[in-house]
Amino acid sequence: MSRQQTSLSRKGFLKRSGASLLTLSMAAGLGGAALAGCDKDKIADAPDGIEVPDWPYNYVKLDPEAAAQRAYDGYQRRIHDDLGG
């Protein structure tokens, strides 16, 4: 069997890429719309021993200084671990 070689022009490539991108973005949009209809009452009960949190989660205001310090400490710890020191 021999394979036929097809030449793909720049215009054809861009057309196919655009169609693929459009299809993927539409699929992602439909997936989000499908999940938007989830209701806590319609979700199956959790197994024994697992607590299902309220939806939406409670918002807790963060202290910007404490958050910045935690981020800095985590970054430094990762750098320190990566360098093996």
Helices and strands as residue ranges (DSSP letters): H 10-36, G 40-42, H 64-82
